[in-house]
């Protein structure tokens, strides 16, 4: 699928399984992602 122009975090949870989470910029006020 398509991801909007925003930061996301991709985490490998298992072989061939990935979790994509949208990062809320407000959670990282200093740009620490």
MDAnalysis code that builds the backbone (N, CA, C; Angstrom):
import MDAnalysis as mda
import numpy as np

u = mda.Universe.empty(99, n_residues=33, atom_resindex=np.repeat(np.arange(33), 3), trajectory=True)
u.add_TopologyAttr("name", ["N", "CA", "C"] * 33)
u.add_TopologyAttr("resid", np.arange(1, 34))
u.add_TopologyAttr("resname", ["UNK", "UNK", "UNK", "UNK", "UNK", "UNK", "UNK", "UNK", "UNK", "UNK", "UNK", "UNK", "UNK", "UNK", "UNK", "UNK", "UNK", "UNK", "UNK", "UNK", "UNK", "UNK", "UNK", "UNK", "UNK", "UNK", "UNK", "UNK", "UNK", "UNK", "UNK", "UNK", "UNK"])
u.atoms.positions = np.array([
    [0.830, -1.201, 0.000],
    [0.000, 0.000, 0.000],
    [0.856, 1.239, 0.000],
    [0.210, 2.348, 0.032],
    [0.896, 3.628, 0.012],
    [0.917, 4.226, 1.405],
    [2.006, 4.879, 1.706],
    [2.147, 5.561, 2.982],
    [2.194, 7.054, 2.715],
    [1.416, 7.795, 3.470],
    [1.437, 9.248, 3.312],
    [2.820, 9.773, 3.678],
    [3.067, 11.018, 3.306],
    [4.357, 11.623, 3.593],
    [4.445, 11.953, 5.079],
    [4.761, 10.949, 5.846],
    [4.899, 11.119, 7.287],
    [5.800, 10.015, 7.799],
    [6.426, 10.220, 8.950],
    [7.342, 9.211, 9.463],
    [6.610, 7.964, 9.930],
    [7.195, 6.836, 9.621],
    [6.643, 5.567, 10.072],
    [7.774, 4.738, 10.658],
    [7.406, 3.790, 11.502],
    [8.387, 2.880, 12.080],
    [8.020, 1.486, 11.613],
    [8.967, 0.788, 11.024],
    [8.745, -0.576, 10.562],
    [9.516, -1.513, 11.484],
    [8.808, -2.449, 12.075],
    [9.421, -3.382, 13.007],
    [9.204, -4.798, 12.504],
    [10.285, -5.574, 12.437],
    [10.163, -6.964, 12.025],
    [9.749, -7.784, 13.241],
    [8.557, -8.373, 13.167],
    [8.027, -9.107, 14.303],
    [8.269, -10.601, 14.166],
    [8.488, -11.066, 12.944],
    [8.720, -12.480, 12.707],
    [9.224, -12.626, 11.283],
    [9.592, -13.821, 10.889],
    [10.084, -14.032, 9.538],
    [8.964, -13.716, 8.547],
    [9.196, -12.732, 7.698],
    [8.204, -12.364, 6.710],
    [7.042, -11.574, 7.287],
    [7.129, -11.169, 8.541],
    [6.055, -10.397, 9.163],
    [6.616, -9.071, 9.628],
    [5.960, -8.008, 9.202],
    [6.435, -6.673, 9.539],
    [5.284, -5.864, 10.105],
    [5.592, -5.046, 11.085],
    [4.590, -4.163, 11.674],
    [4.956, -2.735, 11.329],
    [4.020, -2.025, 10.717],
    [4.261, -0.634, 10.344],
    [3.424, 0.243, 11.250],
    [4.086, 1.156, 11.943],
    [3.389, 2.055, 12.857],
    [3.626, 3.491, 12.419],
    [2.560, 4.279, 12.423],
    [2.703, 5.690, 12.114],
    [3.231, 6.381, 13.362],
    [4.298, 7.152, 13.187],
    [4.896, 7.859, 14.309],
    [4.249, 9.237, 14.411],
    [3.703, 9.517, 15.577],
    [3.109, 10.823, 15.817],
    [4.244, 11.797, 16.117],
    [4.434, 12.811, 15.280],
    [5.539, 13.749, 15.517],
    [5.483, 14.374, 16.896],
    [4.304, 14.473, 17.493],
    [4.183, 15.054, 18.814],
    [4.818, 14.175, 19.884],
    [5.015, 12.887, 19.556],
    [5.655, 11.994, 20.510],
    [7.168, 12.190, 20.521],
    [7.685, 12.842, 19.465],
    [9.122, 13.049, 19.349],
    [9.390, 14.523, 19.069],
    [9.212, 15.366, 20.064],
    [9.339, 16.808, 19.828],
    [10.745, 17.233, 19.405],
    [11.744, 16.402, 19.716],
    [13.119, 16.736, 19.370],
    [13.585, 15.997, 18.125],
    [12.640, 15.372, 17.399],
    [13.017, 14.658, 16.200],
    [13.663, 13.328, 16.496],
    [13.478, 12.813, 17.704],
    [14.066, 11.528, 18.059],
    [13.112, 10.419, 17.675],
    [13.382, 9.785, 16.548],
    [12.481, 8.744, 16.073],
    [13.189, 7.397, 16.075],
])
